[in-house]
Structure formats: structure tokens, C-alpha cells
């Protein structure tokens, strides 16, 4: 059995950048890519919410949405326990959860799996998770690529990437423009740490229980968003997948809007992993900039509190806790998390 140790608290607040990941440099590089891309495509290309996925007109009534992502250093935790199915689920979830943020229905998925030397059992475990993620989202696994690169990946390590296609009509498109001050914020609970902030979390979470908590697969929100559309219709104004960048992802929807959070998400056991990270020295502000902190998807609705109990009940039936946590404001670029004494800024 793995020996259990407890990570020691530190007097110095720990950060994602100190763990080797610069979010600022990543954002700057993304801006560079956008600048280059604008030189190659028509400026009339449809705007999609937060850049979660690219949207391409296919016919006048049928558009495509495209998304790609990976799972970061969570693969190293999977290696520790030779447990790879959660990585496959995560890979699908990171792409599918982005597609729904622009109003698309996920349709098809492709995977890329790269390793030093192919371990058949490891690969089968991983692809089984991919199939499970596709089953939960209604997507078809239509292809993929497996690469052996012994000079790049050592000791059985691997990496993976996912590519997803969604379908939508022009009327389905979510741009974020209709997210306006005075709307409600509904938090859909995460299942845990999902696939972001792992480089920092791995340095702090050392016991077997904590490491196992990190392996919990990312929650898939495709069915939940379908329920939201059925109940809210046009009152559903925006969706924000809380991934890299933590709660600052909400700023991606409409830069003219601010957010005031008065209640934390009801996330069941998901908060245990975040409580431990705070105990081990992660500053609260840094935590909300790095991790999902119990909220995997933020929902924006032009509704009143009395409108949402039937929606919350329907989400609970799917096994997804949902909580009204606050509202949008006219304080552009400001996110106040009142109960935590945290203020995040768009820049």
C-alpha cells in the first residue's frame, strides 16, 4: 500500500506560476494566435462566446463548432496509479464542455494519443474512458491517431489531445453579448479539480486519498445544458466553462459586465480537495484564479430567483448540484466573491 504522508503548510502563499505555469504568458500567446488568424479569415466569421470554440458557417442554416484541448499534467497522476480511464473521460469533457458554451450540440470526437512505447493495456484503459465520455455526450468517436515517440516520452509516459465537432443553427449561437447587469449567476457543481491547476495541485496534495481525489473525472455538462435550454429558452444568456484561469473565465463572455458572488456553489464532496489546497498555503485569490473551486460551469440567466427552482430540480435529477450564487453587475472587469473576501480583475 502507498505510504500516506500529509503535506506541510507553508508560510509563503503558493502560486500556479511558482509551480511552473505562467497564465499571463499563455494568455499573451493566445492573443498572438488570434492576431495571426485574423489575417487569414474573413472578419465576418461569427463571434462565439468567450472563444471557447470556433464557429464556421457551413450552410445558411447549419453551422459547425470546433474545439480542441488536452488534460495537462493529470496524466502523471494517472501514471502513479495505472488508472487511465478518467483521463479519457476528461479529454472528451474538456472539449464537449467548451462546445456547449457557444450553443453547439457536440456531434463527433477524435483523439490523439502519444507515448514512448505503446502499452496496450494502458491505451485500452484510456480509450475506454474516451468511449465513456462520448457515450455521455452523445458524440461519436470517428477517428484518432496513436503515435510512438521513444525519444520524446520516457518511462511509459504519454500525452493526449482531443478534437470535437459540434452542430448549431445561427439561432443557437451564444455570443455573451446578452449577458447584461442584473442577471442571475447559477453555478453547476464540479466533480472536483477537473483538469486544471494540476501542476500546482500535484506539488501539494501528497496523500493517497488526495491523489485519488485528483483523478476524479471532469463532469460533463452536455445533458445539463440541454435541460437549461429547455427550461430557460432565450433567458439563458451565457455559459462559462470554468477551466484554466479559474473563475476569471467569466470575464470571457462580456467585458462590459462585472460579477458579485454572495454564495458559494453547493458542490458536495468536491470542496474537500480545494479546502486542502487552501490549508497547504494557496492564497484564496490565487485559488480562484487557478482552480474551479467547486463550480465547473457558470450559467447566466435573465430570470428571477423564483424562476429557477424548477431548473435546479431538473439538474439535481441529473445528479448535478446547482446553486444561485449571485448576479451580474455594471462594475466592468470586477468579480467580487463576498464570502471569501476575494476580488478578481479581468486584466
C-alpha positions as CSV (number, residue, x, y, z in Angstrom):
1,X,0.0,0.0,0.0
2,X,1.2,3.5,-0.7
3,X,2.6,5.2,2.3
4,X,0.4,8.2,3.4
5,X,2.0,11.5,4.3
6,X,0.5,14.9,4.9
7,X,1.7,17.9,3.0
8,X,3.0,20.6,5.3
9,X,1.6,24.1,5.3
10,X,3.9,26.9,4.2
11,X,4.2,30.5,5.4
12,X,4.6,31.7,1.8
13,X,1.4,31.6,-0.3
14,X,1.9,29.3,-3.3
15,X,1.0,30.2,-6.8
16,X,0.5,28.5,-10.2
17,X,3.4,30.5,-11.7
18,X,5.7,29.3,-8.9
19,X,4.7,25.7,-9.9
20,X,6.0,26.4,-13.4
21,X,2.9,27.6,-15.3
22,X,2.5,31.2,-16.4
23,X,-1.1,32.0,-17.2
24,X,-0.1,35.5,-18.3
25,X,2.3,34.2,-20.9
26,X,-0.3,31.7,-22.1
27,X,-2.9,34.5,-22.5
28,X,-0.4,36.6,-24.4
29,X,0.4,33.8,-26.7
30,X,-3.3,33.2,-27.3
31,X,-3.7,36.8,-28.2
32,X,-0.8,36.5,-30.7
33,X,-2.5,33.5,-32.3
34,X,-5.8,35.5,-32.7
35,X,-3.9,38.3,-34.3
36,X,-2.3,35.9,-36.8
37,X,-5.5,34.1,-37.5
38,X,-7.4,37.4,-38.3
39,X,-5.0,37.8,-41.3
40,X,-6.3,34.5,-42.8
41,X,-10.0,34.5,-42.3
42,X,-13.0,36.7,-43.1
43,X,-13.8,39.2,-40.3
44,X,-17.4,38.2,-40.8
45,X,-16.7,34.9,-39.2
46,X,-19.4,34.5,-36.4
47,X,-18.4,35.6,-32.9
48,X,-18.7,32.9,-30.4
49,X,-18.9,33.2,-26.6
50,X,-15.5,33.6,-24.9
51,X,-13.5,31.9,-27.6
52,X,-14.5,28.5,-26.2
53,X,-14.9,27.2,-29.7
54,X,-14.6,28.4,-33.3
55,X,-17.8,28.7,-35.2
56,X,-17.9,28.2,-39.0
57,X,-20.9,28.7,-41.3
58,X,-21.4,25.5,-43.3
59,X,-24.8,26.3,-44.9
60,X,-27.0,29.3,-44.3
61,X,-29.0,27.3,-41.7
62,X,-26.3,24.9,-40.4
63,X,-23.1,25.9,-38.7
64,X,-20.2,23.9,-37.2
65,X,-18.3,24.5,-33.9
66,X,-14.8,23.2,-33.4
67,X,-12.9,22.7,-30.1
68,X,-9.6,21.2,-29.1
69,X,-8.0,20.6,-25.7
70,X,-5.9,18.3,-23.5
71,X,-5.8,17.3,-19.9
72,X,-2.5,18.8,-18.7
73,X,-0.3,17.1,-16.1
74,X,-3.2,15.0,-14.8
75,X,-1.7,12.2,-16.9
76,X,1.1,12.0,-14.4
77,X,-1.3,11.2,-11.6
78,X,-2.9,8.6,-13.8
79,X,0.6,7.0,-14.2
80,X,1.0,6.8,-10.5
81,X,-2.0,4.5,-10.1
82,X,-2.0,3.0,-13.5
83,X,-5.6,4.3,-13.9
84,X,-6.2,5.9,-17.3
85,X,-9.9,5.7,-18.0
86,X,-10.5,9.0,-16.1
87,X,-8.1,10.7,-18.5
88,X,-10.1,9.6,-21.5
89,X,-13.3,11.0,-19.9
90,X,-11.5,14.2,-19.1
91,X,-10.3,14.6,-22.7
92,X,-13.8,14.4,-24.0
93,X,-15.2,16.6,-21.3
94,X,-12.7,19.4,-21.8
95,X,-13.8,19.7,-25.5
96,X,-17.5,19.0,-25.1
97,X,-18.0,21.4,-22.3
98,X,-16.4,24.2,-24.4
99,X,-18.7,23.4,-27.4
100,X,-21.9,23.9,-25.4
101,X,-20.7,27.3,-24.3
102,X,-21.2,28.6,-27.8
103,X,-24.6,27.0,-28.1
104,X,-23.5,23.9,-30.1
105,X,-24.5,20.3,-29.7
106,X,-21.5,18.0,-29.6
107,X,-21.5,15.5,-32.5
108,X,-18.1,13.9,-33.2
109,X,-14.8,13.4,-31.5
110,X,-11.2,12.5,-32.4
111,X,-8.3,11.7,-30.1
112,X,-4.5,11.9,-30.3
113,X,-2.5,9.6,-28.0
114,X,1.3,9.9,-28.0
115,X,3.7,7.7,-25.9
116,X,7.2,6.4,-25.9
117,X,6.3,2.8,-26.3
118,X,2.7,1.6,-26.7
119,X,1.4,-0.2,-23.6
120,X,-1.7,-2.0,-24.9
121,X,-3.5,-2.2,-21.5
122,X,-2.8,1.4,-20.7
123,X,-4.0,2.5,-24.1
124,X,-7.1,0.4,-23.9
125,X,-7.9,1.8,-20.4
126,X,-7.6,5.3,-21.8
127,X,-9.7,4.7,-24.9
128,X,-12.3,3.1,-22.8
129,X,-12.6,6.4,-21.0
130,X,-12.9,8.2,-24.3
131,X,-15.8,5.9,-25.3
132,X,-17.5,6.6,-22.0
133,X,-17.2,10.3,-22.4
134,X,-18.5,10.1,-25.9
135,X,-21.4,8.0,-24.7
136,X,-22.3,10.6,-22.0
137,X,-22.2,13.4,-24.5
138,X,-23.9,11.7,-27.5
139,X,-20.8,12.1,-29.6
140,X,-19.3,9.5,-32.0
141,X,-15.7,8.7,-31.8
142,X,-15.0,8.9,-35.5
143,X,-11.2,8.7,-35.6
144,X,-7.9,9.4,-34.0
145,X,-4.1,8.9,-34.1
146,X,-1.7,6.9,-31.9
147,X,2.0,7.8,-32.0
148,X,5.1,6.1,-30.5
149,X,8.0,8.6,-29.9
150,X,10.5,7.0,-27.6
151,X,12.9,10.0,-27.8
152,X,10.2,12.3,-26.6
153,X,8.2,10.3,-23.9
154,X,10.2,8.3,-21.3
155,X,9.2,5.6,-18.8
156,X,5.8,4.8,-20.2
157,X,4.6,8.4,-20.0
158,X,2.1,9.6,-22.6
159,X,0.1,12.7,-23.5
160,X,-3.2,13.2,-25.4
161,X,-5.3,15.8,-27.2
162,X,-8.9,15.8,-28.2
163,X,-10.7,17.4,-31.1
164,X,-14.5,17.8,-31.1
165,X,-17.1,19.0,-33.7
166,X,-20.5,20.4,-32.8
167,X,-23.5,21.4,-34.7
168,X,-25.7,24.5,-34.3
169,X,-28.1,26.8,-36.2
170,X,-27.5,30.6,-36.3
171,X,-30.3,31.0,-33.8
172,X,-28.5,28.7,-31.3
173,X,-25.3,30.8,-31.2
174,X,-24.3,32.1,-27.7
175,X,-22.0,35.2,-28.0
176,X,-22.0,36.5,-24.5
177,X,-23.4,39.8,-25.7
178,X,-26.7,39.3,-24.0
179,X,-25.1,38.8,-20.6
180,X,-26.0,42.1,-19.0
181,X,-26.0,43.7,-15.5
182,X,-28.8,42.4,-13.2
183,X,-28.8,38.8,-14.4
184,X,-28.5,35.8,-12.1
185,X,-25.5,33.5,-11.9
186,X,-26.2,29.8,-11.4
187,X,-23.3,27.6,-10.5
188,X,-23.2,24.0,-11.8
189,X,-21.1,22.0,-9.4
190,X,-17.8,20.5,-10.5
191,X,-16.9,16.9,-9.6
192,X,-13.6,18.0,-8.2
193,X,-10.4,19.6,-9.5
194,X,-11.2,18.5,-13.1
195,X,-8.1,19.1,-15.4
196,X,-6.8,22.5,-14.5
197,X,-4.2,23.7,-11.9
198,X,-2.7,20.2,-11.7
199,X,0.9,21.4,-11.8
200,X,0.3,23.3,-8.6
201,X,-2.0,20.7,-7.0
202,X,0.4,17.9,-7.6
203,X,3.1,19.7,-5.6
204,X,0.8,20.0,-2.6
205,X,-1.5,17.0,-2.5
206,X,0.6,14.1,-1.4
207,X,-1.5,11.5,0.5
208,X,-3.1,8.6,-1.4
209,X,-6.6,10.0,-0.7
210,X,-5.7,13.4,-2.0
211,X,-4.1,12.0,-5.2
212,X,-7.1,9.8,-5.8
213,X,-9.3,12.9,-5.4
214,X,-7.3,14.5,-8.3
215,X,-8.2,11.6,-10.5
216,X,-12.0,12.1,-10.4
217,X,-13.1,12.7,-14.0
218,X,-14.2,16.1,-15.2
219,X,-18.0,16.4,-15.1
220,X,-19.8,16.5,-18.4
221,X,-22.4,19.3,-18.8
222,X,-23.9,18.5,-22.2
223,X,-27.1,17.0,-20.8
224,X,-27.3,19.7,-18.2
225,X,-27.1,22.4,-20.8
226,X,-29.9,20.7,-22.8
227,X,-32.0,20.9,-19.6
228,X,-31.1,24.6,-19.2
229,X,-32.2,25.4,-22.8
230,X,-35.5,23.5,-22.4
231,X,-36.4,25.4,-19.2
232,X,-34.9,28.9,-19.9
233,X,-35.0,29.3,-23.7
234,X,-33.8,32.8,-24.7
235,X,-33.5,33.7,-21.0
236,X,-30.3,31.6,-21.0
237,X,-27.8,34.4,-21.9
238,X,-24.4,32.8,-21.4
239,X,-22.3,29.8,-20.3
240,X,-18.8,29.8,-19.0
241,X,-16.8,26.6,-18.6
242,X,-14.5,27.1,-15.6
243,X,-11.2,25.7,-16.7
244,X,-7.7,27.3,-17.0
245,X,-7.8,30.7,-15.3
246,X,-10.4,29.7,-12.7
247,X,-13.4,31.9,-12.1
248,X,-11.8,34.6,-14.3
249,X,-13.3,32.6,-17.2
250,X,-16.5,34.6,-16.6
251,X,-14.8,37.7,-17.9
252,X,-14.5,36.0,-21.3
253,X,-18.3,36.5,-22.0
254,X,-18.8,40.2,-21.9
255,X,-16.0,42.6,-20.8
256,X,-18.6,45.3,-20.0
257,X,-20.1,43.2,-17.2
258,X,-19.0,42.5,-13.6
259,X,-20.0,39.8,-11.1
260,X,-21.0,39.8,-7.5
261,X,-21.0,36.4,-5.8
262,X,-22.7,36.1,-2.4
263,X,-22.9,32.3,-2.0
264,X,-20.5,29.5,-2.8
265,X,-21.5,26.6,-5.0
266,X,-23.1,23.5,-3.5
267,X,-20.6,21.0,-4.7
268,X,-21.0,18.1,-2.3
269,X,-17.6,16.5,-1.7
270,X,-15.8,18.4,-4.4
271,X,-14.7,21.1,-2.0
272,X,-12.6,18.7,0.1
273,X,-9.7,18.9,-2.4
274,X,-9.9,22.7,-2.5
275,X,-10.0,23.0,1.3
276,X,-6.8,21.0,1.5
277,X,-5.1,23.2,-1.1
278,X,-6.0,26.3,1.0
279,X,-4.7,24.6,4.1
280,X,-1.4,23.9,2.4
281,X,-0.7,27.5,1.6
282,X,-2.5,28.5,-1.6
283,X,-3.8,32.1,-1.3
284,X,-7.6,32.4,-1.7
285,X,-7.3,34.9,-4.6
286,X,-4.7,32.6,-6.3
287,X,-7.0,29.6,-5.8
288,X,-10.0,31.3,-7.5
289,X,-7.7,32.3,-10.4
290,X,-6.3,28.8,-10.8
291,X,-9.0,26.2,-9.9
292,X,-12.7,25.8,-10.4
293,X,-13.3,25.9,-6.6
294,X,-16.4,23.7,-6.9
295,X,-18.0,25.4,-9.9
296,X,-17.5,23.6,-13.2
297,X,-19.9,25.7,-15.3
298,X,-21.3,29.2,-14.6
299,X,-24.7,29.9,-16.1
300,X,-26.1,33.3,-16.7
301,X,-29.9,33.8,-16.9
302,X,-32.1,36.8,-17.4
303,X,-34.5,35.5,-14.8
304,X,-35.7,36.0,-11.2
305,X,-34.9,33.7,-8.3
306,X,-38.4,32.3,-8.4
307,X,-37.9,31.2,-12.0
308,X,-35.0,28.9,-11.2
309,X,-36.2,26.2,-8.6
310,X,-37.7,24.0,-11.4
311,X,-34.4,24.3,-13.3
312,X,-32.4,23.4,-10.2
313,X,-34.6,20.5,-9.5
314,X,-34.2,19.2,-13.1
315,X,-30.4,19.5,-12.8
316,X,-30.4,17.7,-9.4
317,X,-32.3,14.8,-11.1
318,X,-29.2,14.5,-13.4
319,X,-27.0,14.3,-10.3
320,X,-25.7,17.9,-10.7
321,X,-26.0,20.2,-7.7
322,X,-26.8,23.8,-8.8
323,X,-26.8,26.9,-6.8
324,X,-27.8,30.6,-7.4
325,X,-24.5,32.3,-6.3
326,X,-25.0,35.9,-7.2
327,X,-25.7,38.3,-10.1
328,X,-24.0,40.3,-12.8
329,X,-23.2,44.0,-12.2
330,X,-22.2,47.1,-14.1
331,X,-18.7,47.0,-12.5
332,X,-16.9,46.0,-15.6
333,X,-13.9,43.8,-15.1
334,X,-14.6,43.2,-11.4
335,X,-15.5,39.9,-9.8
336,X,-16.3,40.1,-6.1
337,X,-16.6,36.8,-4.1
338,X,-18.0,38.4,-0.9
339,X,-18.0,35.4,1.5
340,X,-14.3,34.8,0.7
341,X,-13.2,38.4,0.7
342,X,-11.7,37.9,-2.8
343,X,-11.8,40.3,-5.7
344,X,-10.6,39.2,-9.2
345,X,-9.9,41.5,-12.1
346,X,-10.2,41.0,-15.8
347,X,-6.6,42.0,-16.5
